[in-house]
Amino acid sequence: MQGTALNMIDMVGIGPFVVLPLVMKTIGGPHFLLAWALGALISLIDASVWSELGAAFPQAGGSYRFLKIAYGEQKLGRLMSFLYVWQTLIQAPLVVASGAIGFAQYASYLYPLDDLTRRLVSGGVVLLVIALLYRRIDGIGRISVLLWLCVLGTMGWLILGGLMNGTHPVGQLLSDAWTATENASPLVLAATVGAASVKTIYCYLGYYNICHLGGEIQKPERNIPLSMFLSVIGIAILYSLLNLSVASVLPFEKAANSPFIVSTMVETMYGSGAARFATLLVLIVAFSSLFAVLLGYSRVPYAAAVDGQFFSAFAKLHPTRQFPYVSLLFLGGLAFVFSLLFKLSNVITAILAMRVVVQFIGQAVGLLLLHGRSRQAGINASQAGLPAVTFPFRMPLYPVPALLAIAIWVYIFYSTGRDYMLSGGLVMALGMVAYFISARVKRRWPFG
């Protein structure tokens, strides 16, 4: 239950409350629901990849471990895992910063904030999250369940209120969406849905958060896959109902141009007092997500450092509370800086463009390699220096989901646009330079 709670509060966060109007504006019609459906489908397909890897290798570090083992721990896996940690040092603080910036954006509904004050609010939120996470994992599990209940309560109230008080029938909304889809040009539809799906996928990211804590999960072969599928399905239902709820209350143009779409919806139904209360609940949800995100990512540099593949300082545990405090403080500190510097509109797309190639595509390809290895005779695997692999969880219809995941992530990467593709490629290229310099000095693959 605690693992599912961590996943779900990571997934919800501020994302749907700031992304919903962006998706509506990008699509430009009632078929904006397609982008949310595609985001859920991609997440389910990719969760099957994560489930096999997480159940087979339940260790701290998540993707770092998966990539290293899949590509060979003494060969190409060193480069792939290094690139993942390298990107994590940048994109993880960006993820935290995006939630903090969104938090400050919604906070300005309660009290008008100028640009400087809004940045200070976002930075202060990051510092508070760091303070709460500065403790043992067992205490964090109890906190996560409490925050999860806040998430479910908030979403439930918004959904029920909108569906019960809406002026646009749900059936008519679905009919309009179907008509708009039929009348749209296939090429234009594919382009707009792809661009909008970059935003919706951002709202689903986090279903794999439990994999970062694999070494701390009981019965991982069962609980890791179960928590991911429950998280994706549960959040997909909540997002669908939330979208229908908002669309049933607000006219399309008003919803698409509202910076506080939830607050605007509640204000329309119940007045400004209730809208302020709803805004407070949204802020609690956003804060809960930051809590889960920073918790999960703080274990990644730690796992790499313990493995001897990253700076040794990140391997340090707190002397009495036994958690990776250096990693937590570094990522949290960088997130604090980013929250003061960047704008939300640019951060969301940059996060996905930076992660797709190494993490999502790299893992799916790596899973195919691992399956091929598991079919080899034990002696052949031993001669190659690669251990045989068993999979406690097997995805249905293998390898179809893995191949679909690769194709879809390539499409999503292209949909981020040229500038973001180039920026993601630049970060990866710099990481490769850093790795080869380090490998040369330490005489590791491919130099030793």
Secondary structure as the mmCIF struct_conf table of DSSP 4:
data_model
#
loop_
_struct_conf.conf_type_id
_struct_conf.id
_struct_conf.beg_label_comp_id
_struct_conf.beg_label_asym_id
_struct_conf.beg_label_seq_id
_struct_conf.end_label_comp_id
_struct_conf.end_label_asym_id
_struct_conf.end_label_seq_id
HELX_RH_AL_P HELX_RH_AL_P1 GLN A 2 VAL A 12
TURN_TY1_P TURN_TY1_P1 GLY A 13 ILE A 14
HELX_RH_AL_P HELX_RH_AL_P2 GLY A 15 ILE A 27
BEND BEND1 GLY A 29 GLY A 29
HELX_RH_3T_P HELX_RH_3T_P1 PRO A 30 PHE A 32
HELX_RH_AL_P HELX_RH_AL_P3 LEU A 33 ALA A 56
STRN STRN1 ALA A 60 ALA A 60
TURN_TY1_P TURN_TY1_P2 GLY A 61 GLY A 62
HELX_RH_AL_P HELX_RH_AL_P4 SER A 63 TYR A 71
HELX_RH_PI_P HELX_RH_PI_P1 GLY A 72 LEU A 76
HELX_RH_AL_P HELX_RH_AL_P5 GLY A 77 LEU A 110
BEND BEND2 TYR A 111 TYR A 111
HELX_RH_AL_P HELX_RH_AL_P6 ASP A 115 LEU A 133
BEND BEND3 TYR A 134 ARG A 135
HELX_RH_AL_P HELX_RH_AL_P7 ILE A 137 ASN A 165
BEND BEND4 THR A 167 HIS A 168
HELX_RH_AL_P HELX_RH_AL_P8 VAL A 170 ASN A 183
BEND BEND5 ALA A 184 ALA A 184
HELX_RH_AL_P HELX_RH_AL_P9 PRO A 186 TYR A 204
TURN_TY1_P TURN_TY1_P3 LEU A 205 TYR A 208
HELX_RH_3T_P HELX_RH_3T_P2 ASN A 209 HIS A 212
STRN STRN2 LEU A 213 LEU A 213
HELX_RH_3T_P HELX_RH_3T_P3 GLY A 214 GLU A 216
BEND BEND6 GLN A 218 LYS A 219
HELX_RH_AL_P HELX_RH_AL_P10 PRO A 220 VAL A 249
BEND BEND7 LEU A 250 LEU A 250
HELX_RH_AL_P HELX_RH_AL_P11 PHE A 252 ALA A 256
TURN_TY1_P TURN_TY1_P4 ASN A 257 ASN A 257
TURN_TY1_P TURN_TY1_P5 PRO A 259 PHE A 260
HELX_RH_AL_P HELX_RH_AL_P12 ILE A 261 TYR A 270
HELX_RH_AL_P HELX_RH_AL_P13 SER A 272 TYR A 297
TURN_TY1_P TURN_TY1_P6 SER A 298 SER A 298
HELX_RH_AL_P HELX_RH_AL_P14 ARG A 299 VAL A 306
TURN_TY1_P TURN_TY1_P7 ASP A 307 GLY A 308
BEND BEND8 GLN A 309 PHE A 310
HELX_RH_3T_P HELX_RH_3T_P4 SER A 312 ALA A 315
TURN_TY1_P TURN_TY1_P8 PRO A 319 ARG A 321
BEND BEND9 PHE A 323 PHE A 323
HELX_RH_AL_P HELX_RH_AL_P15 TYR A 325 LEU A 341
HELX_RH_AL_P HELX_RH_AL_P16 LEU A 344 ARG A 355
HELX_RH_PI_P HELX_RH_PI_P2 VAL A 356 ILE A 361
HELX_RH_AL_P HELX_RH_AL_P17 GLY A 362 SER A 374
TURN_TY1_P TURN_TY1_P9 ARG A 375 ARG A 375
BEND BEND10 GLN A 376 GLN A 376
HELX_RH_AL_P HELX_RH_AL_P18 GLY A 378 GLN A 383
TURN_TY1_P TURN_TY1_P10 ALA A 384 GLY A 385
BEND BEND11 PRO A 392 PHE A 393
TURN_TY1_P TURN_TY1_P11 PRO A 396 PRO A 399
HELX_RH_AL_P HELX_RH_AL_P19 VAL A 400 SER A 415
TURN_TY1_P TURN_TY1_P12 THR A 416 THR A 416
HELX_RH_AL_P HELX_RH_AL_P20 ARG A 418 LYS A 442
TURN_TY1_P TURN_TY1_P13 ARG A 443 ARG A 443
TURN_TY1_P TURN_TY1_P14 TRP A 445 PRO A 446
#
